[in-house]
Amino acid sequence: MSKLDQILVLDPPADLKFKGPFTDVVTTTLKLKNPSDRRVCFKVKTTAPRRYCVRPNSGVIEAGASVNISVMLQPFDYDPNEKSKHKFMVQTIFAPPNVTDMDALWKDAKPDDLMDSKLRCVFELPSENDKVNDVEATKAAPALNSAKNDSAAAAVPVAATLDDTEMKKMQDKCKKMQTEMNKLHEENRQLKEEGLRMRKLPRSDHMTSNSTSLLGREATTASLPSLLVVIAAIFIGFFLGKFIL
């Protein structure tokens, strides 16, 4: 029985490119797509396991789904004259129903059921054009930041004016509310004092006070016509005296 062709679609299909400088971790992405109608188990292997970190390095891809694999090259002293011999292999197998033990699945898998694809690692240093572009981008960054800052500064006065207007309105409202509260507080205080005073007075004194008040009002009412007569007499006498003289 011949070996099965790889069911997964790999992107990139042949070379994993790592772009330097290699003084820090360099990461490239490998995309695995499952175009079939069956679940597929995968495992990623390399000839230099100490030089790379792969996440995830194994798993299951559902029918019609895809997964991105991050391949991280650890820092090292790069020699342009040294040809890279590092390779990767993506091994796959159709997942049986209700698979739970992945280690047992790979251990018991028959060679004829396995599918694999090999990829070569390629190291690249930045070209002179890339360096120039990086420098120009670095120089352009301050100008862009300055433009953003200027735009933000230009917008500040308008916002500040709006804030001041709103603040004055709020202050006026607060003052009015405070005045109303003070009035209510004063009225409440007067009512409390009046209530306390009324409760302290004996009932008889209260009645006597009310009676006296009523008598005073009646006396004032009774004396009002007499007062009016006197005022009228004074005016009449004043006018008569003028005419006689």
Salt bridges, closest charged atoms under 4 A:
ASP15 OD2 - ARG120 NH2 3.42
GLU62 OE2 - ARG39 NE 3.24
ASP116 OD2 - LYS3 NZ 2.31
ASP116 OD1 - LYS118 NZ 3.69
GLU128 OE2 - LYS131 NZ 3.83
ASP130 OD2 - LYS19 NZ 2.84
GLU186 OE2 - ARG189 NH2 2.21
GLU193 OE2 - ARG189 NH1 2.45
GLU194 OE2 - ARG197 NH2 2.59
